[in-house]
Amino acid sequence: MEKFDIVIVGAGPAGLTAAIYGKRANKSVLVLEAKNYGGQIVGTLDIENYPATPHINGIDLATNMYNQAKELGAQIRFEKVIEVTDNLNVITTKNTYEARAVIIATGSDYRKLGLENEDRLLGKGVSYCATCDGNFFKNKEVAVVGGGNSALEEALYLSDICSKVYLIHRRDAFRAEEVTINKVNNKSNIEKIYNTNVTKINGNEFLESITIKNNDGVETILNVSGLFIAVGHIPENQNFAKLIDLDDYGYIVAGEDCNTKVPGIFVAGDCRTKDLRQLVTATSDGAIAAVNAIKFIKDKES
C-alpha cells in the first residue's frame, strides 16, 4: 500500500490549491480525480473575477493550477475514490492508499435541466452562475430558471446589469425568503413567469432563444441572449456519508477551518457547507485545509 502525507480527493481549484500548499510544506501529496482536472471552471470561457487575472479562460487557469501542482512534485492520478476510512485509508476503484491526512475537495455539480443543447451551449449563452458570467450580458435580455433563494438572487444581480430578466419558476410561488421576494417584486425589469418550465434551448453557435411551456400547455419563445439555470447543486459526497456528517442537501458539515468531525479529514471547496461558492473561496478553502492538515501531521509527530 502506497503511503502519502496528504491525499486529496478532487482536482478542482480547491484540491489543486491544497496540493500546492502541501508540496510547498515539503509533504508528499497525492491528488485523486475521477474525471478531469479543473472542476466547474473548465466550462467558463472567460473568468473576470479572479484577483490579478482580469481575463483568463477557465481551461487555461485550471491547467496553470494543475501544472503548478505537478511541477512542485504532487502526484495526480485519475482514479475514482469510493471510500475514505476512519484510519485514513483512501480506497479507489483501482488501489488503496494510506494517508496521514485527507482533504476532500470533490466539489459540487450544477443541477441541470436535462435539455438538448444545454451542455453544447454552456459558456455560449447558457450559464449556472450570474456573478461569474452576468457581465457578458450587459444591456441584454436574459432568463433565470428557478424559484429558491439562489435563483432570485441571480435575478436581482442580473437586473442591475441586463435590460430585462425573465424569472421562470415551475410552481405558482417562489420558495425564497420573503425579503428576497420583496426585492424581486420591486424590480421593474424582472418579469416573473410562474407555473412554467423551460422545454427547449435554441441556438447554433450561441444561445438564440428558449422555449417555455406553462401548465396549460401553451408554448412561448423568449428571445434571450443568456439563460441562467439556478435549480440547485448536487454535491458529490455520498461516498463519505457513513464517515462524516452531511447536511440535508448533501454538503459536508464544516466551518471556516475546513475541519470535519473526523480527526485528520478536512474538506475544501464547493462540497462543504458555506454561504458563497466561488472560485476564490474554493482556492481559499484549499489553502486553509492544507495548512490545517500539515498542522495535524506535525502535532501527531510531536
MOPE-V443790 format. One record per residue. RES is the residue in one small letter. PSI is psi in whole degrees, -180 to 180 (* if undefined). OMEGA is omega in whole degrees, 0 to 359 (999 if undefined). Layout:
res-><RES;RES>
psi-><PSI;PSI>
omega-><OMEGA;OMEGA>
//
This chain:
res-><m;e;k;f;d;i;v;i;v;g;a;g;p;a;g;l;t;a;a;i;y;g;k;r;a;n;k;s;v;l;v;l;e;a;k;n;y;g;g;q;i;v;g;t;l;d;i;e;n;y;p;a;t;p;h;i;n;g;i;d;l;a;t;n;m;y;n;q;a;k;e;l;g;a;q;i;r;f;e;k;v;i;e;v;t;d;n;l;n;v;i;t;t;k;n;t;y;e;a;r;a;v;i;i;a;t;g;s;d;y;r;k;l;g;l;e;n;e;d;r;l;l;g;k;g;v;s;y;c;a;t;c;d;g;n;f;f;k;n;k;e;v;a;v;v;g;g;g;n;s;a;l;e;e;a;l;y;l;s;d;i;c;s;k;v;y;l;i;h;r;r;d;a;f;r;a;e;e;v;t;i;n;k;v;n;n;k;s;n;i;e;k;i;y;n;t;n;v;t;k;i;n;g;n;e;f;l;e;s;i;t;i;k;n;n;d;g;v;e;t;i;l;n;v;s;g;l;f;i;a;v;g;h;i;p;e;n;q;n;f;a;k;l;i;d;l;d;d;y;g;y;i;v;a;g;e;d;c;n;t;k;v;p;g;i;f;v;a;g;d;c;r;t;k;d;l;r;q;l;v;t;a;t;s;d;g;a;i;a;a;v;n;a;i;k;f;i;k;d;k;e;s>
psi-><125;145;140;151;-50;126;127;129;104;132;40;-169;-39;-48;-42;-36;-42;-39;-41;-46;-38;-43;-34;-20;10;36;151;131;132;128;128;128;130;-28;-110;151;154;-24;-146;-25;-19;-16;4;121;-36;114;124;-8;19;127;137;5;79;-34;124;140;140;-39;-40;-43;-44;-41;-38;-44;-45;-49;-37;-45;-42;-44;-29;-14;5;139;131;119;144;89;141;123;129;-15;146;130;166;-15;19;33;136;118;125;-180;-11;-36;171;133;145;128;152;-23;148;136;119;120;52;-13;-168;157;144;136;129;162;-23;30;154;141;-5;-48;-40;-34;12;128;0;35;-31;132;158;11;106;-39;-24;-43;-4;-35;-18;-11;31;128;21;168;134;170;146;135;127;166;7;-172;-43;-45;-44;-37;-37;-45;-42;-43;-46;-28;-22;-6;-42;158;-35;145;120;126;108;125;140;-13;-179;1;149;155;10;173;149;-38;-36;-40;-42;-39;-42;-43;-27;1;117;-23;13;118;120;132;110;168;42;143;149;125;-22;144;117;137;156;-87;-34;161;132;-35;170;152;130;152;128;178;-16;1;7;126;144;143;127;123;93;152;-22;143;115;116;118;65;22;173;160;98;145;68;2;-27;-13;7;-29;-16;-43;160;135;147;-175;-19;2;6;146;130;118;150;-165;-15;-6;20;141;-177;-14;120;131;-7;123;165;144;142;-158;-12;-6;164;127;163;-33;122;99;164;-46;-33;-28;-47;-35;-47;-42;-42;-45;-46;-41;-45;-41;-33;-42;-42;-40;-45;-44;-42;-34;-28;-28;*>
omega-><179;181;177;175;183;171;182;180;180;182;170;180;180;182;180;175;177;179;179;180;179;180;178;175;176;175;173;188;173;175;179;183;183;186;180;178;175;179;187;187;181;178;181;183;184;178;184;188;177;188;176;179;186;180;173;175;182;178;180;180;178;180;176;179;180;181;179;179;180;182;177;176;177;173;180;183;183;180;180;177;181;181;167;183;182;175;172;167;180;187;176;177;183;190;170;182;177;182;171;174;181;174;177;182;186;179;174;180;177;175;186;176;180;183;174;180;181;179;184;183;175;184;179;182;176;181;175;186;181;180;177;194;186;185;178;186;180;178;177;177;182;176;173;179;178;182;179;181;183;181;181;177;175;180;179;179;182;182;177;183;189;180;179;179;171;179;190;181;185;179;183;178;178;179;183;176;185;181;179;177;179;178;178;181;182;180;184;183;172;177;183;180;184;174;187;176;169;184;180;173;191;177;177;178;180;177;179;181;172;175;179;179;179;185;177;178;181;180;177;175;176;179;182;178;182;175;181;185;184;182;174;178;176;177;185;188;188;179;182;188;181;188;184;185;172;176;185;182;177;179;179;182;180;178;183;176;177;176;169;180;181;179;179;177;183;182;182;173;190;182;181;175;180;182;185;178;181;178;185;178;176;180;176;177;181;178;182;181;181;180;179;175;178;178;178;179;181;180;179;180;186;999>
//
